[in-house]
Amino acid sequence: MTTVNGGISFWYADTGVPVPREPLPGDISADVCVVGGGYTGLWTAYYLKKAVPFLRITVLERKFCGYGASGRNGGWLYNGIAGRERYAKLHGHDAAVALQRAMNETVDEVIRVAEEEGVDADVHKGGVLEVAYTPAQLSRLKAFHEAEAAFGETDRLLLGARETAERIRVAGTVGGSWTPHGARIHPVKLVQGLARAVEELGVVIHESTPVTEIRPKHAVTPYGTVRAPYVLRCTEGFTAALKGQKRSWLPMNSSMIATEPLPKEVWETIGWQGRETLGDMAHAYMYAQRTADDRIALGGRGVPYRYGSRTDNDGRTQAATVEALREILVRFFPATAGVAIDHAWSGVLGVPRDWCASVELDRATGLGWAGGYVGSGVATANLAARTLRDLVRLDSGQAGPTELTALPWVGHRVRRWEPEPLRWLGVHGLYAAYRLADRRELDAYSAQTDPVARAADRVSGRG
Ligand SMILES: Cc1cc2nc3c(=O)[nH]c(=O)nc-3n(C[C@H](O)[C@H](O)[C@H](O)COP(=O)(O)OP(=O)(O)OC[C@H]3O[C@@H](n4cnc5c(N)ncnc54)[C@H](O)[C@@H]3O)c2cc1C
């Protein structure tokens, strides 16, 4: 059994890694320059060009569209958004409810546009199932369920152990919570289809073109500079590598494995007919999907962060992380004990110091950005992009304020991360604490969240 490690991600295994489009040929001018060809950058280009067809939009991508998290994620297209609770504290409950409602609609918006543009991304809208397998997790699950209802998610179902197992038989499950606001997707099919759709609209994409510096009205690359009144930074987990951004969003690793296609007998043991995306309530949580070709793709936090905000090499992940993920797989589904792990990979998320996603267009400079989605960016990037579209149109006098420009994450600023070695020590300490808390909750089998996790939440700014 050989496991492919890296190769960007399993999602490229069938098609291979794409041949990059032509790099920037020299100095050019544009109306809007988008830096980064992931979901955020491509959706932004898509919606802007749709709204204002005469706009000259250039996308600059360091490698190829979908090189980053958009080509490596778990394929949960769902309504979670990082920072909602903090936004409720800062702007009031109603503002956060509006943000959540917009996220619920975003899941369907992505599915709608994918269909309209002929992008077949293996979409299956089976909802999201979160399970608990310790009493402490069950307490958190119930609190989470109530919080979601308070933010307007009244169609969520709280499930007992048996009802949960009727959907997916996770060993030891004591309860679950299911929401319809989620779909399984194939991440690469979505990002590549989107790039094609954007290009067909007349947006110019230059790949193999790293932007070394962004300053007002300029995106600088080794091959030339794009001059544009609006330069929009959509670089998420890679942002720290840009000049002046070292201590903004921290590149947090997330790693995944994909099994071989599982035989019918194994699926009969597991269930999972509804193709829900699956998560748990552990502090160092896992996430999984049943792929269109009947594998399990499962992810979680391995080595959480590389010293100095470095990123991985084309998705390669550590052997210890692969083993840890395999252990989670087998603990969840003992029937997978003998199955091969075909692929392992990792990628980076953008984590702001206060764990809140944000969108911004600075009207004085024309510089904009969107991201800091932590682990919830597949749908959020679409909402962010439509918001950036509205902010550009507002600023250029083409349109007035909209419901999206009024959402509480617009214009949110956050302090920078600590310098090294504090950053490294902090993040590694945090995840060591979460793993310890998960083990202690399993051993104690009590309904209380472990105090170590509570302390870690307070220190990290997540609590
Ligand atoms: C393993 C993993 C699993 C995940 N699972 C989920 C999930 O199931 N559901 C969910 O909602 N979210 C998930 N996420 C998060 C989600 O994938 C991201 O939030 C989302 O894809 C971010 O999109 P983006 O376009 O902002 O960033 P990216 O997709 O990272 O795109 C940024 C792009 O910018 C390019 N770039 C960077 N620097 C430069 C530069 N200087 N010049 C030019 N180009 C540059 C990069 O090459 C990259 O293509 C996961 C992330 C990872 C890593």
The ligand as an SDF file (V2000), in Angstrom:
LIG
                    3D

 53 58  0  0  0  0  0  0  0  0999 V2000
   -6.9060   20.9630    4.0440 C   0  0  0  0  0  0  0  0  0  0  0  0
   -7.9690   22.0220    4.0760 C   0  0  0  0  0  0  0  0  0  0  0  0
   -9.2990   21.6510    4.2360 C   0  0  0  0  0  0  0  0  0  0  0  0
  -10.3100   22.6180    4.2390 C   0  0  0  0  0  0  0  0  0  0  0  0
  -11.6140   22.2180    4.2730 N   0  0  0  0  0  0  0  0  0  0  0  0
  -12.6050   23.1390    4.1860 C   0  0  0  0  0  0  0  0  0  0  0  0
  -13.9430   22.7310    4.0620 C   0  0  0  0  0  0  0  0  0  0  0  0
  -14.2450   21.5430    3.9520 O   0  0  0  0  0  0  0  0  0  0  0  0
  -14.9120   23.6900    4.0480 N   0  0  0  0  0  0  0  0  0  0  0  0
  -14.6120   25.0140    4.1300 C   0  0  0  0  0  0  0  0  0  0  0  0
  -15.5230   25.8520    4.1490 O   0  0  0  0  0  0  0  0  0  0  0  0
  -13.3150   25.4400    4.1510 N   0  0  0  0  0  0  0  0  0  0  0  0
  -12.3170   24.5300    4.1520 C   0  0  0  0  0  0  0  0  0  0  0  0
  -11.0170   24.9360    4.1220 N   0  0  0  0  0  0  0  0  0  0  0  0
  -10.7480   26.3660    3.9510 C   0  0  0  0  0  0  0  0  0  0  0  0
  -11.0130   26.8060    2.5150 C   0  0  0  0  0  0  0  0  0  0  0  0
  -10.4890   25.8680    1.6130 O   0  0  0  0  0  0  0  0  0  0  0  0
  -10.3700   28.1660    2.2700 C   0  0  0  0  0  0  0  0  0  0  0  0
  -10.8470   29.0760    3.2420 O   0  0  0  0  0  0  0  0  0  0  0  0
  -10.6840   28.7510    0.9120 C   0  0  0  0  0  0  0  0  0  0  0  0
  -10.3730   27.8410   -0.1120 O   0  0  0  0  0  0  0  0  0  0  0  0
   -9.8990   30.0380    0.7390 C   0  0  0  0  0  0  0  0  0  0  0  0
   -9.9790   30.4600   -0.6040 O   0  0  0  0  0  0  0  0  0  0  0  0
   -9.0470   31.6690   -1.0380 P   0  0  0  0  0  0  0  0  0  0  0  0
   -9.2790   31.8880   -2.4760 O   0  0  0  0  0  0  0  0  0  0  0  0
   -9.2930   32.8230   -0.1380 O   0  0  0  0  0  0  0  0  0  0  0  0
   -7.5750   31.1760   -0.7330 O   0  0  0  0  0  0  0  0  0  0  0  0
   -6.6510   30.0700   -1.5450 P   0  0  0  0  0  0  0  0  0  0  0  0
   -7.4890   29.0070   -2.1300 O   0  0  0  0  0  0  0  0  0  0  0  0
   -5.5830   29.7070   -0.6120 O   0  0  0  0  0  0  0  0  0  0  0  0
   -6.1320   30.9180   -2.7410 O   0  0  0  0  0  0  0  0  0  0  0  0
   -5.1270   31.8750   -2.6280 C   0  0  0  0  0  0  0  0  0  0  0  0
   -4.3760   31.8770   -3.9370 C   0  0  0  0  0  0  0  0  0  0  0  0
   -3.4810   32.9630   -3.9520 O   0  0  0  0  0  0  0  0  0  0  0  0
   -2.3020   32.5640   -4.5690 C   0  0  0  0  0  0  0  0  0  0  0  0
   -1.2530   33.4600   -4.0860 N   0  0  0  0  0  0  0  0  0  0  0  0
   -0.7650   33.5160   -2.8340 C   0  0  0  0  0  0  0  0  0  0  0  0
    0.1730   34.4550   -2.7310 N   0  0  0  0  0  0  0  0  0  0  0  0
    0.2670   35.0200   -3.9610 C   0  0  0  0  0  0  0  0  0  0  0  0
    1.0780   36.0450   -4.4970 C   0  0  0  0  0  0  0  0  0  0  0  0
    1.9690   36.6770   -3.7440 N   0  0  0  0  0  0  0  0  0  0  0  0
    0.9340   36.3780   -5.7980 N   0  0  0  0  0  0  0  0  0  0  0  0
    0.0060   35.7440   -6.5720 C   0  0  0  0  0  0  0  0  0  0  0  0
   -0.7660   34.7510   -6.1130 N   0  0  0  0  0  0  0  0  0  0  0  0
   -0.6530   34.4050   -4.8170 C   0  0  0  0  0  0  0  0  0  0  0  0
   -2.1120   31.1310   -4.1340 C   0  0  0  0  0  0  0  0  0  0  0  0
   -1.2400   30.4080   -4.9860 O   0  0  0  0  0  0  0  0  0  0  0  0
   -3.5370   30.6230   -4.1420 C   0  0  0  0  0  0  0  0  0  0  0  0
   -3.8840   30.0170   -5.3750 O   0  0  0  0  0  0  0  0  0  0  0  0
   -9.9790   24.0010    4.1180 C   0  0  0  0  0  0  0  0  0  0  0  0
   -8.6480   24.3720    3.9520 C   0  0  0  0  0  0  0  0  0  0  0  0
   -7.6470   23.3960    3.9340 C   0  0  0  0  0  0  0  0  0  0  0  0
   -6.2190   23.8180    3.7490 C   0  0  0  0  0  0  0  0  0  0  0  0
  1  2  1  0
  2  3  1  0
  2 52  2  0
  3  4  2  0
  4  5  1  0
  4 50  1  0
  5  6  2  0
  6  7  1  0
  6 13  1  0
  7  8  2  0
  7  9  1  0
  9 10  1  0
 10 11  2  0
 10 12  1  0
 12 13  2  0
 13 14  1  0
 14 15  1  0
 14 50  1  0
 15 16  1  0
 16 17  1  0
 16 18  1  0
 18 19  1  0
 18 20  1  0
 20 21  1  0
 20 22  1  0
 22 23  1  0
 23 24  1  0
 24 25  2  0
 24 26  1  0
 24 27  1  0
 27 28  1  0
 28 29  2  0
 28 30  1  0
 28 31  1  0
 31 32  1  0
 32 33  1  0
 33 34  1  0
 33 48  1  0
 34 35  1  0
 35 36  1  0
 35 46  1  0
 36 37  1  0
 36 45  1  0
 37 38  2  0
 38 39  1  0
 39 40  1  0
 39 45  2  0
 40 41  1  0
 40 42  2  0
 42 43  1  0
 43 44  2  0
 44 45  1  0
 46 47  1  0
 46 48  1  0
 48 49  1  0
 50 51  2  0
 51 52  1  0
 52 53  1  0
M  END
$$$$
